[in-house]
Amino acid sequence: MYRILAVDIGEKRIGIAISDLMQIIAQPLETWKWTGYRPFLDHLKQVVREQDVKILVVGIPYRMRGGNSGKTDEILKLIDRLKKDLDIRIEGQDERLTTVMAERSLREMGREPSRERDKIDQIAAVHILQAWLEKQKPN
């Protein structure tokens, strides 16, 4: 068995979530501060190695009504770079509304989202990964 990693890539932070070994449940792992592609890639390689990750799921920020935005195109280019630089399977997952769901989750726990930006990014990554895991289940 192996784990699956998911990332929610923002301008300043990247939320990271990881699956359990049975690939059923997504859980928050960390929030990584964006300082450039190379440090991010090096960190991903370390996590992949340490956690025995075989698949990376990257959240893709499509427009609410579908289609690509400038940010969508940036993330798709980043996915192409990661595919060249990482020796694991990389897939995209629609991330629309994951930040809204993450903020709602925090409010339900009695926490203020504006004070928990790092947690929002992690929880958004959890939603991305959980949605991807659900799509993999046979009907």
C-alpha positions as CSV (number, residue, x, y, z in Angstrom):
1,M,0.0,0.0,0.0
2,Y,1.0,3.6,-0.5
3,R,-0.2,7.1,0.2
4,I,-1.6,9.8,-2.0
5,L,-0.7,13.4,-1.6
6,A,-2.8,16.4,-2.5
7,V,-1.8,20.1,-2.8
8,D,-3.9,23.3,-2.8
9,I,-1.6,25.8,-4.4
10,G,-2.2,29.5,-3.6
11,E,-0.2,32.6,-4.2
12,K,1.6,32.5,-0.8
13,R,0.8,29.1,0.7
14,I,0.3,25.6,-0.3
15,G,-2.0,23.3,1.7
16,I,-0.9,19.7,1.7
17,A,-3.0,16.7,2.6
18,I,-2.2,13.0,2.6
19,S,-4.2,9.8,2.5
20,D,-4.1,6.9,4.9
21,L,-2.4,3.8,3.6
22,M,-5.7,2.2,2.6
23,Q,-6.5,5.4,0.5
24,I,-9.8,5.9,2.1
25,I,-9.4,9.0,4.3
26,A,-7.6,12.3,3.6
27,Q,-6.0,14.2,6.5
28,P,-4.2,17.5,6.7
29,L,-0.4,17.3,6.6
30,E,1.0,20.8,6.6
31,T,1.0,24.3,5.0
32,W,4.1,25.1,3.0
33,K,5.0,28.7,2.4
34,W,5.7,29.4,-1.3
35,T,9.2,30.6,-1.8
36,G,9.7,29.4,-5.4
37,Y,9.4,26.3,-7.5
38,R,12.8,24.7,-6.6
39,P,12.3,24.8,-2.8
40,F,8.7,23.5,-3.3
41,L,9.9,20.7,-5.5
42,D,12.7,19.7,-3.1
43,H,10.1,19.6,-0.2
44,L,7.7,17.5,-2.3
45,K,10.5,15.1,-3.1
46,Q,11.2,14.7,0.6
47,V,7.6,14.2,1.5
48,V,7.1,11.7,-1.3
49,R,10.1,9.7,-0.1
50,E,9.3,9.8,3.6
51,Q,5.6,9.1,3.3
52,D,5.8,6.5,0.4
53,V,3.6,8.6,-1.9
54,K,2.9,7.2,-5.4
55,I,0.3,9.7,-6.6
56,L,0.2,13.5,-6.3
57,V,-3.2,15.2,-6.8
58,V,-3.0,18.9,-7.6
59,G,-6.1,21.2,-7.2
60,I,-7.0,23.0,-10.4
61,P,-8.9,26.3,-9.9
62,Y,-11.4,26.3,-12.7
63,R,-13.9,29.2,-13.1
64,M,-17.2,28.7,-11.3
65,R,-19.0,28.4,-14.6
66,G,-16.3,26.2,-16.0
67,G,-13.4,27.0,-18.2
68,N,-9.9,28.3,-17.5
69,S,-8.7,31.4,-15.8
70,G,-5.2,32.8,-15.8
71,K,-4.6,31.0,-12.5
72,T,-5.9,27.7,-14.0
73,D,-3.4,28.0,-16.8
74,E,-0.6,28.7,-14.3
75,I,-1.5,25.6,-12.3
76,L,-1.7,23.4,-15.5
77,K,1.8,24.6,-16.4
78,L,3.0,23.8,-12.9
79,I,1.6,20.3,-13.2
80,D,3.5,19.8,-16.5
81,R,6.7,20.9,-14.7
82,L,6.0,18.6,-11.8
83,K,5.4,15.7,-14.2
84,K,8.9,16.2,-15.6
85,D,10.6,16.6,-12.2
86,L,8.8,14.0,-10.0
87,D,8.9,10.3,-10.6
88,I,5.3,9.7,-9.5
89,R,1.8,9.8,-11.1
90,I,0.4,13.4,-11.0
91,E,-3.3,14.1,-11.6
92,G,-5.4,17.2,-11.4
93,Q,-8.6,17.6,-9.4
94,D,-11.2,20.4,-9.7
95,E,-10.9,22.5,-6.6
96,R,-13.8,24.9,-7.0
97,L,-15.4,25.8,-3.6
98,T,-12.8,23.9,-1.6
99,T,-11.7,27.1,0.2
100,V,-15.4,27.9,1.0
101,M,-15.9,24.3,2.4
102,A,-12.7,24.7,4.4
103,E,-13.9,28.0,5.9
104,R,-17.2,26.4,6.7
105,S,-15.5,23.4,8.4
106,L,-13.5,25.8,10.6
107,R,-16.6,27.8,11.6
108,E,-18.4,24.5,12.5
109,M,-15.5,23.8,14.8
110,G,-16.0,27.2,16.4
111,R,-12.8,28.7,14.9
112,E,-12.5,32.0,13.0
113,P,-11.2,31.4,9.4
114,S,-9.5,34.8,9.1
115,R,-7.2,33.7,12.0
116,E,-6.6,30.2,10.5
117,R,-5.3,30.9,7.0
118,D,-2.7,28.0,7.3
119,K,-5.5,25.6,8.4
120,I,-7.8,26.7,5.6
121,D,-5.1,25.7,3.0
122,Q,-4.7,22.3,4.6
123,I,-8.4,21.7,4.9
124,A,-8.9,22.7,1.2
125,A,-6.2,20.2,0.3
126,V,-8.1,17.6,2.3
127,H,-11.3,18.3,0.3
128,I,-9.4,18.1,-2.9
129,L,-7.9,14.7,-2.0
130,Q,-11.1,13.3,-0.5
131,A,-13.0,14.2,-3.7
132,W,-10.3,12.5,-5.8
133,L,-10.4,9.4,-3.6
134,E,-14.2,9.2,-3.9
135,K,-13.9,9.3,-7.7
136,Q,-11.6,6.3,-7.6
137,K,-14.1,4.1,-5.8
138,P,-16.0,1.6,-8.0
139,N,-19.7,2.3,-8.2
